Every structure is written in structure tokens, then in C-alpha cells.
Amino acid sequence: MQTSDPDIVIIGGGFSGLLIAYLLQKKGVMSTILEARSRLGGRIYTLRSNDAPPIEMGATWLGKKHHHLLDLLDKLDIDICEQYMGSKGYYEPMSVTPPQLVDLPPNEEPSCRITGGTNNIIKVLADRLEENQIHLDQAVKTIRKTDTTLEIQTDSDLIKADFAISTLPPKLLADSIDCSPSLPDELTDIASQTHTWMAESIKVALTFEEPFWRHSDSSGTIFSNVGPVSEMYDHSTNKHYALKGFMNNTYQAATRERRKKLVIEQLRRFYGEKADSYGAYRELVWEDEPFSYSHYEQPIFPHQHNGHPIFQEPFLNNRLLISGSETATEFPGYMDGAVESAQRTVRQLKQLLSR
């Protein structure tokens, strides 16, 4: 990437960043995306292989109430499908009693998934942008305001822009990018105490040749108070089968092999020796993702400060805007929030450009 002078730089090539670029392009406004990773998508991360279903290591589910996201998917012609739950599920209340197969109550608001994998929406958005708009492996280090512009420094390049839009989690923005002049203390204090969606999650999945859990005397839906996996669901598509769940984040410090061993041992309590017939084990520890997670100095509640009004304000003399799922005023921390925040940011930028 050569030093260039785009008018608008978007920091982060996740869902919000790509959607902002797409919405701006529809209005005839070009932008440049700087993504620190070697891939797009951020916390939307779908693992793909020929002999397994798409495995979601990041964002997975949506519901009927997520109207911003559903409207976008409709406009982009992307289908959704209902999460398969079955009529029964396993419940493991305590370690001294065996798991119980119980009837699941009717669900009037079922969870849905994006057909073919969540990162289909990332691919569709990226394909509608110009190739030279997207620059990977460009972690932003500093943002410096001059009299006439912003100077944005990455590991290898200096980029000048009239406006910058951060789509990073607010905590990561506060901890990883040095701004000059400094951002207001109120903003950095709030951002440092803002919960990062999925920050504590450990996603685990196993692929299988047969969906043995779909028999009438079994289930792929698991809820456990014992762990190490607290929830698990059928993650199959067509003729490829998998189970995917959430592992207790206290196992973040364990080795991958240790976590794998514990997951299989737990599944044996439900499925016996069939649990050993898995084809592949997949996992992602989100605390180990430096371009998503930054360590909290104090305990943070889920969704703490998500949607805080301060994130709706411009900074650095109205040249820096803050976007991303955690900043949304509706469903912050979810994919729907990513859409809402992107739409709000584009409206905000349009007002600034009109001045």
C-alpha cells in the first residue's frame, strides 16, 4: 500500500466498517478501509472446508426483532434459516447426577442463522466495494490532527484524511490508538469501561460424519451447569454435521489440547463412545485476539456502557467519528447493532460533509 490521501478512512474491516463503506459508496462517497488482520470480518469469522459445514467462531444468531439486520439482508438478497433445536434437549444440573433429556418448550422467537455461513454478508459487502478501497495488515497506531487534516499512521504507512471513522470496540480504540491531541478524559474513561462483545467467549465445535444426536432418544441441544461447555447446539448444514458451543472462559489459560480433551470427556456423558467419532475439533479463544480484545483492568458487566451517548459525538474537531456494534443505540453488541451504528454514522458524516 502506498501513501495516499483519501478523504475518509475507516478503521476496521469488520461488519460495521464494510457496511459504512458500502453505504457511503451508494451515496457517491469513496472511503478507504484499514484492517489490522489479514482477513476481513472482525468478529464475524466463519471457518470453511469441503468436508464440514461452515463453522461459526464468531457472530452466529439473529432474531425477528433485529429489524436493521433483517432489512439489510433482504436488500442484499441474503437468506436466513432457523436454528435447528429439536423437540428435546439435554440438561445437566449438577455433577453428581447424570444428564437429563427433557422436552424443550415451544419457542415463539426462534434464533436464525445466515444461510451458508455468517461471513456471506462480509463477502457480499466486500465484493461490492472497489478492490483498492480495502487494505489488510494495516493496524492503526496513531491519529494526529493537524490544522487541515488527520494524519493516520500504521506500521508501514502514513495516510491523510479529512475524516476518520473508528469501528473498533471502544476499549480497543482507547488502548491501542494514540491520538494527538488526546481524546477527552470522559471518552477514554467510558471507553475503557465498555464491554467488548464476545470478548470472554471461547467457541468450540466438532464435526461428525453422522448426526447421531438427531435420533429420538438424543439431542444436539445441551445446557449444562457442570461444563466445561455451558451450551451446545446442532451446527449442521445439508449433508455436513457439527456441534458447536460455548466453553467457560475460565479455561482460557488451558492449552488447546487440554480444552479439546475436556470437551470430548463432557460429550461422552451425553453420547457415550459416539463422541469419539468426531472428524475435527475447532476452537477460538476471543481473549487471544489482539485486534478484538483488550484486557480489562477491572470487572466489566455484560454490555456495560454499550450504546453510551458519548459514542454518538464527533471528536478531534469533528473529524473523528466512533462507530461499531458497541456504540449502537439499539441492540448494541449484536450484528443488528453493527448495522444500526453504521447507518447512524453515515447520517452523521453526511451532516458534517454538508457544512
C-alpha positions in Angstrom: 0.0 0.0 0.0 1.4 3.4 -1.0 0.9 6.6 1.0 -2.4 8.1 -0.3 -4.8 10.9 0.6 -8.3 9.6 0.8 -11.0 11.9 2.2 -12.4 9.3 4.6 -10.6 6.5 6.4 -12.5 3.7 8.1 -10.5 1.9 10.8 -11.6 -1.7 11.0 -12.8 -4.1 8.2 -15.5 -5.8 10.2 -19.2 -5.8 9.6 -19.7 -2.1 10.6 -16.6 -0.9 8.6 -17.6 -2.7 5.4 -21.2 -1.6 5.7 -20.2 2.1 6.2 -18.0 1.9 3.1 -20.8 0.3 1.2 -23.4 2.9 2.3 -21.1 5.8 1.5 -20.3 4.3 -1.9 -24.1 4.2 -2.7 -24.1 8.0 -1.9 -21.1 8.5 -4.3 -18.6 9.0 -1.4 -15.5 6.8 -1.6 -13.6 5.7 1.5 -10.6 3.6 2.5 -10.7 0.7 4.9 -7.7 -0.1 7.1 -7.9 -3.6 8.6 -5.3 -4.8 11.1 -5.9 -8.5 10.3 -5.0 -10.4 7.2 -8.7 -11.1 6.7 -12.0 -9.1 6.8 -14.9 -9.7 9.1 -13.6 -9.0 12.6 -15.8 -10.8 15.0 -17.7 -12.4 12.1 -15.4 -15.4 11.4 -16.6 -18.5 9.5 -14.3 -21.5 9.1 -14.8 -23.4 5.9 -13.7 -26.7 4.5 -15.0 -29.1 1.8 -16.0 -31.9 4.2 -17.6 -29.9 7.0 -20.3 -27.3 7.5 -19.4 -23.7 7.8 -18.3 -23.3 11.5 -19.0 -20.0 13.1 -16.3 -19.0 15.5 -17.9 -15.5 15.9 -21.3 -14.0 15.3 -23.9 -16.6 14.6 -27.5 -15.9 15.5 -30.2 -13.3 14.8 -33.9 -13.0 15.6 -37.1 -11.4 14.3 -36.5 -8.4 16.5 -33.3 -7.5 14.7 -35.0 -5.4 12.1 -32.0 -3.4 11.0 -30.1 -6.5 10.1 -33.1 -8.3 8.6 -33.8 -5.3 6.3 -30.2 -5.2 5.2 -30.1 -9.0 4.5 -33.3 -8.6 2.4 -31.8 -5.7 0.4 -28.6 -7.7 -0.2 -30.6 -10.8 -1.2 -29.1 -13.0 1.6 -31.2 -15.8 3.0 -31.6 -16.9 6.6 -32.6 -20.2 8.1 -33.9 -21.2 11.5 -31.6 -22.7 14.1 -32.4 -26.4 14.5 -33.2 -27.2 18.1 -35.3 -30.4 18.0 -38.1 -31.1 20.5 -35.8 -32.3 23.3 -32.6 -31.1 24.9 -30.0 -32.3 27.4 -29.9 -30.6 30.8 -27.0 -31.2 33.2 -27.9 -29.6 36.5 -25.0 -30.9 38.6 -22.0 -33.2 38.5 -23.5 -35.8 40.9 -26.4 -36.6 38.6 -26.5 -37.8 35.0 -27.7 -35.5 32.2 -31.4 -35.4 31.7 -33.2 -35.5 28.3 -36.0 -33.0 28.7 -38.8 -31.6 26.5 -38.0 -28.2 25.1 -40.7 -25.6 25.4 -42.2 -24.0 22.3 -40.1 -21.1 21.1 -42.1 -18.2 19.7 -38.9 -16.3 18.8 -36.6 -18.9 17.3 -33.0 -18.0 16.6 -31.9 -17.9 12.9 -28.6 -18.1 11.1 -27.4 -16.7 7.8 -27.7 -19.4 5.2 -24.4 -20.8 4.1 -22.4 -19.0 6.8 -22.4 -15.6 8.6 -19.4 -14.4 6.6 -21.5 -14.5 3.5 -22.6 -11.0 4.4 -18.9 -9.9 4.7 -18.2 -11.4 1.2 -21.2 -9.7 -0.3 -20.3 -6.3 1.1 -16.6 -6.6 0.2 -17.5 -7.7 -3.4 -19.5 -4.5 -3.9 -16.5 -2.3 -3.0 -13.6 -1.4 -5.1 -10.5 -3.6 -4.6 -8.3 -0.6 -3.8 -10.6 0.5 -1.0 -9.6 -2.3 1.3 -6.1 -2.6 2.8 -5.3 -5.6 5.1 -2.5 -5.9 7.6 -2.7 -2.2 8.5 -3.0 -1.8 12.2 -3.5 1.9 13.1 -1.1 3.2 15.7 -1.7 6.9 15.9 -4.1 9.6 14.7 -2.8 13.1 14.7 -4.9 16.2 13.9 -3.2 19.0 12.0 -4.6 22.4 11.1 -6.1 21.0 7.9 -6.3 17.2 8.1 -5.9 14.0 10.1 -2.6 12.0 9.8 -3.2 8.3 10.4 -0.1 6.2 11.0 0.0 2.4 10.6 3.0 0.1 10.9 4.1 0.9 7.4 2.2 3.9 6.0 1.1 7.4 6.7 -2.4 8.2 5.4 -4.0 11.6 5.3 -7.8 12.1 5.6 -10.4 14.7 6.2 -12.4 12.3 8.4 -11.6 9.0 10.2 -14.2 6.5 11.5 -13.2 4.0 14.1 -15.3 0.8 14.2 -13.0 -0.8 16.8 -14.5 -1.8 20.1 -14.3 1.3 22.3 -12.0 -0.4 24.8 -9.6 -1.3 22.0 -9.7 2.2 20.5 -8.8 3.7 23.8 -6.0 1.2 24.5 -4.4 0.7 21.1 -4.5 4.1 19.2 -2.6 7.1 20.4 -4.5 10.3 19.4 -3.0 13.8 19.3 -4.4 15.9 20.7 -5.6 13.4 23.3 -9.2 12.3 23.3 -11.3 13.8 26.2 -10.9 12.0 29.5 -14.6 11.4 29.7 -14.5 9.4 26.5 -11.4 7.4 27.4 -12.8 6.6 30.8 -16.1 5.4 29.4 -14.4 3.5 26.6 -12.1 1.8 29.0 -15.0 0.5 31.0 -17.1 -0.5 27.9 -17.8 -4.2 27.5 -16.5 -5.7 24.2 -19.0 -8.1 22.6 -17.8 -11.7 22.6 -14.6 -10.7 24.5 -14.8 -13.5 27.0 -16.2 -16.2 24.6 -14.5 -19.5 23.9 -16.2 -21.1 20.9 -15.7 -24.8 20.3 -17.0 -27.1 17.6 -16.7 -30.7 16.5 -17.6 -32.2 13.1 -19.1 -35.6 12.5 -20.0 -37.8 9.6 -23.4 -38.6 11.0 -25.9 -36.5 13.1 -26.4 -39.3 15.7 -27.8 -36.7 18.2 -30.9 -36.3 16.0 -32.3 -39.7 17.0 -35.5 -39.6 19.1 -33.6 -40.7 22.2 -30.9 -37.9 21.9 -30.4 -34.2 21.1 -27.8 -31.8 19.9 -29.1 -29.1 22.2 -27.2 -29.1 25.6 -27.4 -26.8 28.6 -25.0 -27.6 31.4 -24.3 -26.2 34.8 -21.3 -28.6 35.1 -19.3 -27.7 32.0 -16.8 -27.0 30.7 -19.3 -26.4 27.8 -22.3 -24.5 29.1 -24.3 -24.5 25.9 -24.1 -26.5 22.7 -26.2 -26.7 19.5 -26.6 -28.6 16.3 -24.4 -26.7 13.8 -25.2 -28.8 10.7 -25.9 -27.8 7.1 -27.2 -30.1 4.4 -25.0 -33.3 4.5 -22.3 -31.9 6.8 -22.8 -32.2 10.5 -21.3 -30.5 13.6 -22.0 -29.5 17.2 -20.9 -26.1 18.4 -21.0 -24.5 21.8 -19.6 -22.1 24.4 -16.8 -23.1 26.8 -16.5 -21.5 30.2 -13.9 -18.7 29.8 -12.0 -19.9 33.0 -10.3 -22.3 30.5 -8.7 -19.5 28.6 -5.4 -20.3 30.2 -5.5 -24.0 29.4 -3.8 -25.4 26.3 -5.8 -26.2 23.2 -5.2 -29.9 23.7 -6.5 -29.7 27.3 -9.6 -27.8 26.2 -10.2 -30.4 23.5 -9.8 -33.3 26.0 -12.3 -31.7 28.4 -14.9 -31.1 25.7 -14.8 -34.7 24.5 -15.0 -36.0 28.0 -18.1 -33.9 28.6 -19.7 -35.1 25.4 -19.2 -38.7 26.4 -21.6 -38.1 29.3 -24.3 -37.4 26.7 -23.3 -39.6 23.7 -21.0 -42.3 25.0 -18.4 -43.6 22.6 -20.1 -41.8 19.7 -18.4 -38.6 20.9 -15.1 -40.1 19.9 -16.1 -40.3 16.3 -15.6 -36.6 15.6 -13.7 -35.6 12.5 -12.2 -32.3 13.5 -12.1 -30.1 16.6 -12.3 -26.3 16.1 -12.0 -23.5 18.7 -11.4 -19.8 19.1 -10.5 -18.1 22.3 -11.5 -14.5 21.7 -9.3 -13.2 24.6 -6.4 -14.2 22.5 -7.4 -12.0 19.6 -5.4 -8.7 20.0 -7.4 -6.9 17.3 -10.7 -7.5 19.1 -9.9 -7.8 22.8 -8.0 -5.6 25.2 -7.6 -6.7 28.8 -9.9 -5.1 31.4 -8.3 -3.5 34.4 -11.4 -4.1 36.5 -14.5 -6.4 36.3 -16.9 -5.4 33.5 -20.6 -6.3 33.3 -22.0 -7.7 30.0 -23.0 -4.8 27.7 -21.6 -2.3 30.2 -21.7 1.2 28.6 -22.8 -0.3 25.3 -24.7 2.4 23.4 -23.4 5.2 25.7 -24.4 8.6 24.3 -20.7 9.8 24.3 -20.1 7.4 21.4 -22.5 9.4 19.3 -20.3 12.5 19.4 -17.6 13.5 17.0 -14.1 14.2 18.3 -10.8 15.9 17.1 -12.6 19.0 15.9 -15.5 16.9 14.3 -13.0 14.8 12.2 -13.1 11.5 14.2 -16.4 9.5 14.4 -16.9 6.4 16.6 -19.0 3.5 15.3 -19.2 -0.2 15.7 -21.7 -2.6 17.4 -20.9 -1.5 21.0 -21.9 2.1 20.1 -25.3 1.3 18.8 -28.4 2.7 20.4 -30.4 -0.5 19.6 -29.2 -4.0 20.3 -25.6 -2.9 21.0 -23.1 -5.8 20.9 -25.1 -7.7 18.3 -25.0 -7.8 14.5 -28.1 -5.7 14.4 -26.2 -3.1 16.5 -23.4 -3.1 13.9 -25.9 -2.3 11.2 -27.7 0.5 13.3 -24.3 2.1 14.2 -23.2 2.1 10.6 -26.4 3.7 9.4 -26.2 6.3 12.1 -22.5 7.1 11.4 -23.3 7.6 7.7 -26.0 10.1 8.6 -23.7 11.8 11.0 -20.9 12.1 8.4 -23.4 13.4 5.8 -24.3 16.2 8.1 -20.6 17.0 8.7 -19.9 17.0 4.9 -22.7 19.3 4.2 -21.3 22.0 6.5 
